[in-house]
Amino acid sequence: MAYQSINPNNGEVHKTFETISAVQLENSLATADACFKTWKNTSYRERAAITTRAAKLLREKVDYFAELATLEMGKRIDEARGEVLFSADILSYYADHAEEFLEPVKLNPKVGEAHMESSPLGVLFCVEPWNFPYYQLARVAGAQLMAGNVIVVKHAGCVPQCAIAFEKLWIDAGAPAGAYTNLLITHEQSGAVIDDPRIKGVALTGSVAAGKVVAARAGKNLKKSSMELGGSDAFIVLEDADLEKTIPWAVWGRMFNGGQTCCAAKRFIVVDSIADAFIAQFKSALSALKPGDPMDPKTTHGPLSSEAALLQLTQQVDTAVQHGAKLLMGGKRINRPGSFMEITILTDIEPDNPAFRDEFFGPVVSFYRVKDEAAAIELANDSDFGLGGSVFTKDVARGKRVASQVDTGMMFINNIDWTDAELPFGGVKYSGYGRELGNMGIQEFMNKKLVRFAELDAPA
């Protein structure tokens, strides 16, 4: 496979990068393995100094990094800047808290003393997607480099310049050779990397199909893995919701990053008594968004990441309509250069419609009416996915009760704001397993070692 920068705003090929050879791959893995042998013994202060410099460089060069993301995957420029700054915050968070998170934990055995200590596993292989070309990298790099692991990364084929820039970021910050390595490799080479005995863990963010392949190969090699996969998050609106506050979250939840977010609001489940008012206001707000060049800060609706993504999404919508769903708005590509999709609302989606189970990765709303709170919870849980979800109500206690009954890794009440490094991110069911960010994120690839001392006589 070739790695290509293709501007989704106009379809122009910007740059092409060839995959590395087997010899180059071996050199990269050998360098990473050698680096781990020294990196694991560096102090938290030394690691934090490098990680803090990386965060500082991201903030200083925010426009450079943001423009690369907009060029390669079409993210609106203001959102791209926000991603770069959030990535910097993640690095700073782990630089500040890693030592605290990984300090020994005292235990209280009946006799003697004991504690649990944390030690890094080694070289980790990370497979990352295009939709957040820096944030996804920062989530693993911040935590795992501060933990004493080193990482080799296969980034998505459509964001090679972002991938190369993030590797250079660590070099510029003073990281030793092999601490963070970008690999321009094929899928076949990725399999060989997972098989390599120097690789001690595998982390993937991507599709369910990719997760099944990578998790199976890691499992065959008895290697720890974490999987952050897709989502079809419910956006539950109860009859007492404040629509003035709910509608802006509905628009942001579906349209942030062009709708290309794993934990985006995708299934809008609205209690019948408020459904007409909600859908009328939601449709009006979505209709106000206008397509344009994502480099222009005035643009409110950018392109999808690629032509392939657009074709897949339009096919999904066509299939949904063929199986009985109704189009309330949109449904087609926009007649202009680039990979632009009309903002689309689908209604009347029955359980036998493929759209009932599918994840729509783009500006497509699935709208459902339900009679009451219990029906909303039941429908929210009738999904193969379990990443995130949200509930909107003026009664916070009611919101907490609903949140506790929805089977997901994350639930939000009267918001969908996951952009905080302190908050663990991950899901259940087909949305994967394991967590990134927060204290939990740094624990994923650590050896938890029991150390016990006791003056005991051996059993007779």
C-alpha positions in Angstrom: 0.0 0.0 0.0 1.1 3.6 -0.6 0.6 6.4 1.9 -1.0 9.4 0.2 -2.0 12.9 1.2 -5.1 13.6 -0.9 -6.9 16.9 -0.1 -10.6 15.9 0.4 -11.6 19.5 -0.3 -10.6 19.2 -4.0 -9.3 15.6 -4.6 -5.8 16.7 -5.4 -2.9 14.4 -4.5 -0.5 16.4 -2.4 2.2 13.8 -1.6 2.9 10.1 -1.8 5.1 8.1 0.5 6.4 4.5 -0.2 6.2 1.8 2.5 9.5 0.9 4.2 11.5 -2.2 3.3 11.8 -5.3 5.5 15.4 -4.2 6.4 14.2 -0.8 7.4 11.4 -2.3 9.5 13.9 -4.6 11.3 16.2 -1.7 12.0 13.3 0.3 13.5 12.2 -2.6 15.7 15.8 -3.2 16.8 16.3 0.5 17.7 13.0 0.5 19.7 14.0 -2.6 21.6 17.4 -1.2 22.4 15.8 2.1 23.5 13.5 0.4 25.9 16.4 -1.1 27.8 17.5 2.3 28.8 14.2 4.3 28.6 12.6 2.1 31.3 15.4 3.1 33.7 15.1 6.8 33.2 13.4 8.8 35.9 9.9 10.2 35.7 11.6 13.7 35.8 13.6 12.9 32.7 10.6 11.5 30.8 8.4 14.4 32.0 11.0 17.0 30.7 10.8 15.5 27.2 7.0 15.1 27.2 6.5 18.6 28.5 8.7 20.0 25.7 6.6 18.0 23.2 3.5 19.6 24.6 5.1 23.0 24.4 6.1 22.5 20.7 2.5 21.5 19.9 1.2 24.7 21.4 3.9 26.8 19.7 3.3 25.2 16.3 -0.5 24.8 16.5 -1.1 26.3 13.1 1.4 24.1 11.4 0.0 20.8 12.8 -3.6 21.9 12.3 -3.1 22.8 8.7 -1.6 19.4 8.0 -4.7 17.7 9.5 -7.0 19.9 7.4 -5.1 19.3 4.3 -5.0 15.5 4.7 -8.4 14.6 6.2 -10.5 17.7 5.8 -11.0 18.6 9.4 -12.3 22.2 9.7 -9.3 24.4 10.7 -10.7 25.6 14.0 -11.5 22.0 15.0 -8.0 21.0 13.9 -6.4 23.7 16.1 -8.6 22.4 19.0 -7.3 18.9 18.5 -3.7 20.0 18.5 -4.2 21.9 21.7 -6.0 19.0 23.4 -3.2 16.7 22.4 -0.8 19.1 24.1 -3.0 19.0 27.2 -2.9 15.2 27.2 0.9 15.1 27.1 1.1 17.7 29.9 -1.4 15.7 32.0 0.7 12.6 31.9 3.9 14.5 32.4 2.4 15.9 35.6 0.7 12.8 36.9 2.4 9.6 35.7 4.6 9.2 38.8 1.6 9.6 41.1 -0.5 7.1 39.1 2.2 4.4 39.1 3.6 4.7 42.6 3.6 1.5 44.6 0.4 0.5 46.3 0.7 -0.7 49.8 -1.2 -3.9 50.7 -2.1 -5.3 54.1 -1.4 -9.0 54.4 -2.2 -10.9 57.6 1.6 -11.3 58.2 4.5 -9.2 57.1 4.3 -6.5 54.5 3.5 -6.3 50.7 3.0 -3.9 47.9 2.1 -3.8 44.2 4.6 -2.1 41.9 4.2 -1.1 38.3 6.8 -1.7 35.6 6.6 -1.2 31.8 6.1 -4.1 29.4 8.4 -3.0 26.6 7.8 -2.1 22.9 4.2 -1.5 22.1 2.7 -1.6 18.6 -0.1 1.0 18.1 -2.4 1.1 15.1 -4.2 4.4 14.8 -6.9 6.0 12.6 -7.1 9.1 10.5 -10.1 10.9 12.1 -8.0 12.5 14.9 -4.5 12.2 13.5 -2.8 13.8 16.6 -5.2 13.1 19.5 -5.2 9.4 18.9 -1.4 9.4 18.9 -1.2 11.6 22.0 -3.5 9.3 24.0 -1.0 6.4 23.7 2.2 8.4 23.5 1.6 10.5 26.5 0.7 7.7 28.8 3.0 4.9 27.6 6.2 7.0 27.1 5.7 8.4 30.6 5.1 4.9 31.9 8.5 3.8 30.5 7.3 1.8 27.5 8.3 2.7 24.0 6.0 2.7 21.0 6.0 1.9 17.3 3.1 3.2 15.3 1.3 2.4 12.1 -0.9 5.4 11.3 -3.6 5.5 8.7 -2.6 5.6 5.1 -4.3 9.0 4.3 -2.5 11.1 7.0 1.2 10.3 6.4 2.3 13.9 6.9 0.6 14.1 10.2 2.2 10.8 11.2 5.7 12.0 10.2 5.2 15.4 11.9 4.2 13.7 15.2 7.3 11.5 15.1 9.5 14.5 14.5 7.8 16.3 17.4 9.3 13.7 19.8 12.7 13.9 18.2 12.6 17.7 18.5 11.6 17.4 22.1 14.7 15.3 22.8 13.3 11.8 22.9 16.0 9.1 22.3 16.0 7.2 19.0 13.4 4.4 19.2 11.2 5.9 21.9 8.6 6.9 19.4 8.8 5.4 15.8 6.4 6.0 12.9 6.2 3.0 10.6 5.0 3.4 7.0 4.2 -0.3 6.6 1.7 -2.5 4.9 -1.0 -4.6 6.5 1.1 -7.7 5.9 4.0 -6.0 7.7 1.7 -5.1 10.5 1.0 -8.8 11.1 4.7 -9.5 11.2 5.2 -6.7 13.8 2.5 -8.2 16.0 4.2 -11.6 15.7 7.6 -10.2 16.6 8.7 -11.3 20.1 10.1 -7.9 20.8 6.5 -6.5 20.7 4.9 -6.9 24.2 1.5 -5.2 23.6 -0.8 -4.0 20.9 -3.2 -1.1 20.9 -5.7 -0.3 18.1 -8.2 2.4 17.4 -10.3 1.6 14.3 -13.1 -0.4 12.9 -14.7 -3.5 14.3 -13.3 -5.5 11.3 -9.8 -4.3 11.9 -10.2 -4.9 15.6 -11.1 -8.5 15.1 -8.1 -9.2 12.9 -5.6 -7.4 15.1 -7.0 -8.7 18.4 -7.0 -12.3 17.1 -3.4 -12.0 16.0 -2.3 -10.5 19.3 -4.2 -13.2 21.1 -2.6 -15.9 19.1 0.7 -14.5 20.3 -0.6 -14.2 23.9 0.0 -10.4 23.9 -2.0 -7.9 25.9 -4.2 -5.7 23.6 -6.6 -2.8 23.9 -9.2 -2.1 21.3 -11.0 1.2 20.8 -13.5 0.5 18.0 -16.6 2.0 16.6 -19.8 3.3 18.2 -23.4 4.1 17.5 -24.1 6.3 20.5 -27.6 7.1 21.7 -28.6 10.7 22.2 -31.6 10.4 24.5 -34.0 13.3 24.8 -36.5 13.0 27.6 -39.8 15.0 27.7 -38.4 17.4 30.3 -35.3 18.4 28.3 -34.4 22.0 27.8 -34.4 22.2 24.0 -32.6 25.5 24.0 -29.6 23.8 25.5 -30.2 20.4 23.9 -30.3 21.4 20.2 -26.8 22.9 20.2 -25.4 19.7 21.7 -27.3 17.6 19.2 -25.7 19.6 16.3 -22.2 19.4 17.9 -22.6 15.8 18.8 -23.5 14.7 15.3 -21.5 17.2 13.2 -18.2 17.6 15.2 -15.3 16.4 13.0 -17.8 16.1 10.1 -19.6 13.4 12.0 -16.5 11.2 11.8 -16.1 10.5 15.5 -16.4 7.1 17.2 -18.3 8.6 20.2 -20.4 11.0 18.2 -24.2 11.1 18.7 -25.6 8.9 16.0 -28.9 7.5 17.2 -31.3 10.3 18.3 -33.9 8.7 20.6 -36.6 11.2 21.6 -39.6 10.8 23.8 -42.7 11.2 21.6 -44.2 14.1 23.4 -41.2 16.3 22.6 -40.2 14.7 19.3 -41.9 17.0 16.9 -40.4 20.1 18.5 -37.0 18.5 18.7 -36.8 17.4 15.1 -38.1 20.7 13.7 -35.5 22.7 15.6 -32.7 20.1 14.9 -33.5 20.1 11.2 -33.5 23.9 11.1 -30.1 24.1 12.9 -28.5 21.5 10.6 -29.8 23.3 7.5 -28.0 26.4 8.6 -24.6 24.7 8.2 -23.0 25.5 4.8 -20.3 23.5 3.0 -17.0 25.2 2.2 -13.2 25.0 2.3 -12.2 23.6 5.7 -9.2 25.9 5.7 -11.7 28.8 5.9 -12.7 29.5 9.6 -16.1 30.6 8.3 -16.9 27.1 6.9 -19.4 25.2 9.0 -19.6 22.0 7.0 -16.4 20.4 5.7 -15.7 17.4 3.5 -15.5 13.8 4.5 -12.0 12.4 4.9 -11.8 10.7 1.5 -13.7 9.8 -1.6 -13.9 6.2 -0.3 -15.5 7.4 2.9 -18.1 9.4 0.9 -19.0 6.5 -1.3 -19.4 4.1 1.6 -21.7 6.6 3.4 -23.9 7.3 0.4 -24.2 3.5 -0.2 -25.3 3.0 3.4 -27.9 5.7 3.1 -29.2 4.2 -0.2 -29.4 0.8 1.4 -31.3 2.2 4.4 -33.9 3.8 2.1 -34.3 0.7 0.1 -35.2 -1.1 3.3 -37.9 1.3 4.2 -36.2 4.3 6.0 -37.4 7.7 5.1 -35.2 10.7 4.1 -36.2 13.8 6.0 -33.3 15.7 4.5 -30.2 15.1 2.5 -29.0 11.7 1.3 -26.6 12.5 -1.5 -23.2 13.9 -2.2 -23.0 17.6 -2.7 -22.5 18.8 -6.3 -19.1 20.5 -5.8 -15.4 19.5 -6.0 -14.3 17.4 -3.0 -15.8 14.6 -0.9 -18.8 16.5 0.5 -21.9 14.8 1.8 -25.3 16.4 2.3 -26.3 16.5 6.0 -28.9 13.7 6.2 -31.7 12.7 8.5 -33.2 9.2 8.4 -36.4 8.3 10.1 -38.7 5.2 10.3 -35.8 2.8 10.7 -37.2 -0.6 11.6 -35.1 -3.3 13.4 -34.8 -5.4 10.1 -33.2 -2.4 8.3 -29.4 -2.6 8.1 -29.3 1.0 9.3 -30.7 -0.1 12.6 -27.3 -1.9 13.4 -24.9 0.1 11.2 -22.5 2.8 12.3 -22.8 5.9 10.1 -19.4 7.6 10.1 -20.4 11.0 8.8 -23.1 13.6 8.8 -26.1 11.2 9.0 -28.7 11.3 11.7 -30.8 8.3 12.7 -34.0 9.5 14.4 -36.2 7.4 16.6 -39.4 8.2 18.5 -40.2 6.3 21.7 -43.1 6.5 24.1 -41.2 7.0 27.4 -38.0 6.7 29.4 -38.1 2.9 29.6 -38.5 2.6 25.9 -35.6 5.0 25.3 -33.3 2.9 27.5 -34.4 -0.3 25.8 -33.7 1.1 22.4 -30.3 2.6 23.5 -29.2 -0.8 24.6 -30.4 -2.6 21.5 -27.1 -2.1 19.8 -24.0 -4.1 18.9 -22.0 -1.1 20.1 -21.4 0.3 23.6 -18.9 3.2 23.4 -20.7 6.3 24.7 -24.1 7.9 25.0 -25.9 10.9 26.5 -29.2 11.8 28.1 -30.9 15.2 28.3 -33.3 16.1 31.1 -33.8 18.9 33.6 -33.8 16.3 36.4 -30.2 15.4 37.1 -31.1 12.5 39.4 -33.2 11.1 36.6 -30.3 11.6 34.2 -28.0 9.6 36.4 -30.6 6.9 36.7 -30.9 6.6 33.0 -27.1 6.8 32.5 -26.6 3.8 34.9 -29.0 1.7 32.9 -27.4 2.2 29.4 -24.7 -0.4 28.5 -21.8 1.7 27.4 -18.3 2.6 28.5 -19.2 6.3 28.9 -22.5 8.3 29.5 -22.9 12.0 29.6 -25.8 14.0 31.2 -26.8 17.2 29.4 -23.5 17.3 27.5 -21.3 15.2 25.3 -17.9 16.7 26.4 -15.3 13.9 26.5 -12.4 16.4 25.9 -10.7 16.1 29.2 -7.5 14.1 29.7 -8.7 13.1 33.2 -11.7 11.1 31.8 -11.1 7.5 30.8 -12.2 6.7 27.2 -13.4 3.3 26.0 -16.3 1.0 25.5 -17.9 -2.4 25.7 -19.5 -4.9 23.3 -18.3 -4.3 19.7 -16.9 -0.9 20.8 -13.9 -2.8 22.2 -12.1 -3.2 25.5 -9.5 -1.4 27.6 -9.3 2.3 28.4 -7.2 5.3 27.3 -6.7 8.6 29.2 -7.0 9.2 32.9 -5.4 7.0 35.5 -6.8 3.9 33.8 -5.1 4.7 30.5 -1.6 4.5 31.8 -2.3 1.2 33.6 -3.2 -0.8 30.4 0.4 -1.9 29.5 2.0 -2.2 32.9 3.2 -5.3 34.8 1.5 -5.3 38.2 4.0 -7.0 40.4 3.3 -8.2 43.9 6.3 -7.9 46.3 5.9 -9.5 49.7 8.2 -9.7 52.7 7.4 -11.9 55.8 9.3 -13.8 58.4 7.6 -17.1 58.0 8.6 -20.7 58.5 8.0 -23.0 55.4 5.0 -25.3 55.8 5.9 -28.8 57.1 
